[in-house]
Amino acid sequence: MNILKPPPRPPTIESRAFLLLLVVVTLAFGLILQPFYGGVFWGMVLAILFNPLYRRILRATGPRPTLAALMTMLLVIVVVVLPLTFIVTALVQETAAVFQRIQSGELNFATMLQQIFDALPESVVRVLDRFQLGSLAALLREVSALVTKGSQVIAAQVLNIGQNTFDFMVGFVIMLYLLFFLLRDGSALSKRIKDAIPLAPEHKSELFSKFATVVRATVKGNILVAMAQGALGGMIFWFLGIPGAVLWAVVMAVLSLLPAVGAGLVWGPVAIYFLSTGAVWQGTVLVAYGICVIGLVDNILRPILVGKDTKMPDYLVLLSTLGGLAVFGLNGFVIGPVIAAMFMAVWGIFSPPRTGSGYQLCDTVRGGSGNPFQNQHGKKAEGG
């Protein structure tokens, strides 16, 4: 005699309470990690970025993951940390020198703006009058105060890198500590996370692969472009005798995270100042160099290094980078494209209808016959 099994019971209060507990403890754990957000984030990014190198070292050293992780971390320190330390040291010195020039009045933005305004054609001056910008004195005072205040804030923030040594060292140690364990135990941790996610195996593999690919492409591409544009910009500023070449090189490198327009926000105003004050050959050289050399690096390298690997259109890379920087700060140049790529990947999984071992979610949403009591062959489950 066949006895039909009872239908699955709805979620009990115990399972709902457990899910609530799971959400609460997860949020609490995230809250605990929030003060060390920067160290944790960059530890994960470096682990993903240098995981291929770790695997090569692991194959060379044999089954000794601790030794391979230590050797990889040492290479990270030599290749990444030491050069950044030298750059930050030079940047602090340059910023302090520029800040002193601003305070002493040697560097006066009002005088520079006055020189630019005096060189404007009458037609441009009449256009400014139409927009009620003809009061040059008030305009100069406001712009000069804004630029000076912004320069002082930037200088103070850069100088705080040296003052807040304790916070910086704590984040740095956490980053290296987490990097070591993520390199050594990353495979096992990744497998446990995959097993915990309630998705089909092929979809989990696709999402994890997309996540790692986008992180590597974004960090590698943006940092290489930033280094190239910053170095090229610093070289031309030094050649033209512009004070604070290292400072402006770092500013151009940071702003180059904004695709298409980044470095031009620095060399463009300088070129306008040169042309307005009669330094025609310096202005002409800077404009030609900025467009043909600095701009060419962005137009050629970024699509190859970022767009090609992420398989994302250029406009989406631009929008996600800008949005990420606006929401998450400097870390957003990685987080923004990652979120955009995961958005595309998840909707790519959801959009096409899935049959067989894949999801029947699309059929259910579209009003299909997604019967939860049918097996893969379309037969209703029978009692034994």
C-alpha positions in Angstrom: 0.0 0.0 0.0 1.4 3.3 -1.1 1.5 6.0 1.5 1.7 9.5 0.1 4.3 11.7 1.8 2.9 14.9 3.3 3.8 18.1 1.4 6.7 20.1 2.7 5.8 22.1 5.7 6.2 25.9 5.6 9.2 27.4 7.3 8.8 27.0 11.0 9.4 29.7 13.6 12.7 28.0 14.4 14.1 28.4 10.9 12.9 32.0 10.7 14.5 32.8 14.0 17.7 31.2 12.8 17.7 33.3 9.6 17.1 36.4 11.7 20.0 35.4 13.9 22.2 34.8 10.9 21.4 38.3 9.5 22.0 40.0 12.9 25.4 38.3 13.6 26.5 39.0 10.1 25.7 42.7 10.4 27.3 42.8 13.8 30.5 41.2 12.4 30.5 43.8 9.6 30.1 46.5 12.2 33.1 45.2 14.1 35.3 45.2 10.9 34.1 48.7 9.8 37.0 50.6 11.7 39.5 48.5 9.7 37.6 48.7 6.4 40.6 50.0 4.4 43.0 47.4 5.7 40.5 44.5 5.2 39.5 45.7 1.7 43.0 46.1 0.4 44.1 42.8 1.9 41.4 41.1 -0.1 42.3 43.0 -3.2 46.0 42.2 -3.0 45.2 38.6 -2.3 43.1 38.3 -5.4 45.6 40.3 -7.4 48.7 38.2 -6.4 47.0 34.8 -6.2 48.4 33.7 -9.6 51.9 34.6 -8.4 51.3 32.7 -5.2 50.2 29.6 -7.1 53.4 29.7 -9.2 55.6 30.0 -6.1 53.6 27.2 -4.5 54.3 24.9 -7.5 58.0 25.8 -7.2 58.2 25.2 -3.4 56.2 22.1 -3.3 53.4 21.5 -0.8 54.5 24.2 1.6 51.7 26.9 1.4 53.1 28.8 4.4 56.4 29.4 2.8 54.8 30.3 -0.6 52.5 32.8 1.2 55.5 34.4 3.0 57.5 34.7 -0.2 54.5 36.2 -2.0 54.0 38.7 0.8 57.7 39.7 0.7 57.4 40.4 -3.0 54.3 42.5 -2.4 56.3 44.6 0.2 59.2 45.1 -2.3 57.1 45.8 -5.4 54.2 47.7 -3.9 54.8 49.0 -0.3 58.4 50.3 -0.6 57.8 52.4 -3.8 54.6 53.8 -2.2 56.6 54.7 0.9 59.2 56.7 -1.2 56.4 58.4 -3.1 54.5 59.4 0.0 57.6 60.8 1.6 58.4 62.9 -1.4 54.8 64.0 -1.6 54.7 65.2 2.0 57.9 67.2 1.5 56.5 68.8 -1.8 53.2 69.5 -0.2 54.7 71.2 2.8 56.8 73.4 0.5 53.8 74.4 -1.6 51.8 75.1 1.5 54.5 77.4 2.9 54.6 79.3 -0.4 50.8 79.8 -0.2 51.0 81.1 3.3 53.9 83.4 2.6 52.1 84.9 -0.4 54.7 83.8 -2.9 52.1 81.7 -4.6 49.0 84.0 -5.1 46.1 82.6 -6.9 44.4 86.0 -7.1 47.3 87.4 -9.1 47.3 84.4 -11.4 43.5 84.8 -12.1 44.0 88.6 -12.6 46.7 87.8 -15.3 44.3 85.4 -17.0 41.4 87.9 -16.9 43.5 90.7 -18.3 44.4 88.5 -21.2 40.8 87.7 -22.1 39.3 89.1 -25.3 36.6 91.8 -25.0 34.0 89.4 -26.4 34.6 86.9 -23.6 34.5 89.8 -21.0 31.1 90.8 -22.4 29.8 87.3 -22.1 30.9 87.2 -18.5 29.1 90.5 -17.9 25.9 88.9 -19.2 26.2 86.2 -16.6 26.8 88.8 -13.9 30.4 87.8 -13.6 31.8 91.2 -14.5 32.7 92.1 -10.9 36.2 90.8 -11.2 37.3 91.8 -7.7 34.6 89.8 -6.0 35.0 86.9 -8.3 38.7 86.8 -7.8 38.3 86.9 -4.0 35.8 84.1 -4.0 37.8 81.9 -6.4 41.1 82.7 -4.7 39.7 81.9 -1.3 38.1 78.6 -2.6 41.3 77.5 -4.3 43.5 78.5 -1.3 41.2 76.7 1.1 41.1 73.6 -1.0 44.9 73.6 -1.3 45.2 74.0 2.5 42.7 71.1 3.1 44.6 68.9 0.7 47.9 69.8 2.3 46.6 69.2 5.8 45.2 65.8 4.7 48.5 64.8 3.2 50.4 65.9 6.2 48.0 63.9 8.4 49.5 60.8 6.8 52.6 61.4 8.9 50.8 62.6 12.0 48.3 59.7 12.2 51.1 57.1 12.2 49.4 54.8 14.6 46.2 54.5 12.6 48.1 54.0 9.4 50.3 51.3 10.9 47.3 49.4 12.3 45.7 49.4 8.9 48.9 48.4 7.2 49.6 45.5 9.6 46.0 44.3 9.3 46.3 44.4 5.5 49.5 42.3 5.5 48.2 39.9 8.2 45.0 39.3 6.2 46.9 39.0 3.0 49.1 36.2 4.3 46.1 34.1 5.5 44.0 34.8 2.4 46.9 33.6 0.2 47.5 30.5 2.2 43.9 29.5 3.0 42.1 31.4 0.3 41.1 28.3 -1.7 39.5 26.6 1.3 37.8 29.8 2.4 36.5 30.3 -1.2 35.1 26.8 -1.3 33.3 27.2 2.0 31.7 30.5 0.8 30.7 28.8 -2.4 29.1 25.9 -0.5 27.2 28.3 1.7 25.6 30.3 -1.2 22.3 28.7 -2.3 22.9 28.9 -6.1 23.6 26.4 -8.8 27.2 25.3 -9.0 27.7 26.7 -12.5 26.3 30.1 -11.5 28.5 30.2 -8.4 31.6 29.5 -10.5 30.5 32.2 -13.0 30.0 34.8 -10.4 33.2 34.1 -8.5 35.2 34.1 -11.7 33.7 37.4 -12.8 34.4 38.9 -9.3 38.1 37.9 -9.4 38.5 39.0 -13.0 37.0 42.4 -12.5 39.0 43.1 -9.4 42.3 42.1 -11.1 41.5 44.1 -14.3 40.3 47.2 -12.5 43.2 47.4 -10.1 45.8 46.5 -12.6 44.4 48.7 -15.4 43.6 51.8 -13.3 46.9 51.7 -11.3 49.0 51.2 -14.5 47.2 54.1 -16.2 47.5 56.3 -13.1 51.2 55.5 -12.8 51.8 56.2 -16.5 49.8 59.5 -16.6 51.3 60.7 -13.3 54.9 60.0 -14.3 54.4 61.6 -17.8 52.7 64.6 -16.2 55.4 65.0 -13.6 58.1 64.8 -16.3 56.6 67.6 -18.4 55.9 69.8 -15.3 59.6 69.4 -14.3 60.7 70.1 -17.8 58.7 73.3 -17.9 60.0 74.4 -14.5 56.6 74.2 -12.7 57.1 74.1 -8.9 56.0 71.0 -7.0 56.3 68.6 -10.0 56.0 65.5 -7.7 52.9 66.9 -6.0 51.2 67.6 -9.3 52.3 64.2 -10.6 50.6 62.5 -7.7 47.5 64.7 -8.1 47.3 63.7 -11.8 47.7 60.0 -10.9 44.8 60.2 -8.5 42.6 62.2 -10.8 43.4 59.8 -13.7 41.1 57.3 -11.9 38.4 59.4 -13.6 38.4 58.1 -17.2 38.8 60.6 -20.1 39.0 63.8 -18.0 41.2 63.1 -15.0 44.7 64.3 -15.6 43.4 67.2 -17.8 42.0 68.8 -14.7 45.6 69.6 -13.7 47.5 70.3 -16.9 44.6 72.1 -18.6 44.4 75.1 -16.2 48.2 75.3 -16.2 48.3 75.5 -20.0 45.6 78.2 -20.0 47.7 80.2 -17.5 50.8 79.9 -19.7 48.9 81.0 -22.8 47.2 83.9 -20.9 50.5 85.2 -19.5 52.5 85.2 -22.7 54.3 82.0 -22.2 53.2 80.7 -25.6 55.7 78.0 -26.2 55.2 76.5 -22.7 51.5 76.5 -23.1 51.6 75.1 -26.6 54.0 72.3 -25.6 51.9 71.5 -22.6 48.6 71.3 -24.6 50.2 69.2 -27.3 51.9 66.9 -24.8 48.7 66.6 -22.7 46.5 65.7 -25.6 49.0 63.5 -27.7 50.9 61.8 -24.8 49.0 61.9 -21.5 45.6 61.6 -23.1 46.7 58.9 -25.5 47.8 56.7 -22.6 44.2 56.9 -21.2 42.6 56.3 -24.6 44.8 53.3 -25.4 45.7 51.5 -22.2 42.4 51.8 -20.2 40.2 50.0 -22.8 42.8 47.3 -23.2 43.5 46.7 -19.5 40.1 47.4 -18.0 37.3 47.1 -20.6 38.8 44.0 -22.4 39.0 41.8 -19.3 35.8 42.9 -17.7 33.9 42.7 -20.9 32.1 45.9 -19.9 31.4 48.8 -22.3 33.5 52.0 -21.9 30.5 54.1 -20.8 29.6 51.6 -18.0 33.2 51.6 -16.8 33.1 55.4 -16.7 29.8 55.6 -14.9 30.6 52.9 -12.4 34.0 54.4 -11.6 32.5 57.8 -11.0 29.7 56.5 -8.9 32.0 54.3 -6.9 34.3 57.2 -6.2 31.4 59.3 -5.1 29.9 56.7 -2.8 33.0 54.8 -1.4 35.8 57.4 -1.8 39.1 56.3 -3.3 38.3 52.6 -2.8 35.3 53.1 -5.1 37.4 52.9 -8.3 37.5 49.1 -7.5 34.1 48.7 -5.8 32.1 50.6 -8.5 33.2 48.5 -11.5 32.9 45.3 -9.4 29.3 46.1 -8.5 28.5 46.9 -12.2 30.1 43.7 -13.4 28.2 41.6 -10.8 25.0 43.4 -11.8 25.5 42.4 -15.4 26.5 38.8 -14.5 23.4 38.3 -12.2 21.0 39.7 -14.8 22.8 37.6 -17.4 22.0 34.5 -15.4 18.4 35.6 -14.7 17.4 36.7 -18.2 17.7 33.6 -20.4 15.2 30.8 -19.5 16.9 27.9 -17.7 15.9 24.3 -18.1 17.2 21.0 -16.8 19.5 21.4 -13.8 19.4 25.2 -14.1 17.0 27.6 -12.5 13.3 27.6 -13.2 13.0 31.0 -11.6 12.5 32.8 -14.9 9.7 30.5 -15.9 8.0 31.0 -12.6 8.2 34.7 -12.8 7.0 34.7 -16.4 4.0 32.6 -15.4 5.3 29.3 -16.6 4.6 25.9 -15.2 7.5 25.9 -12.8 5.9 23.2 -10.5 8.1 22.7 -7.4 6.8 19.2 -7.1 8.1 18.1 -10.5 11.5 16.6 -11.0 13.9 17.3 -13.9 12.1 14.8 -16.2 8.7 16.5 -15.7 7.2 13.7 -13.6 5.5 14.4 -10.3 7.1 13.0 -7.2 5.6 9.7 -6.1 5.4 8.3 -2.7 7.3 5.1 -2.0 
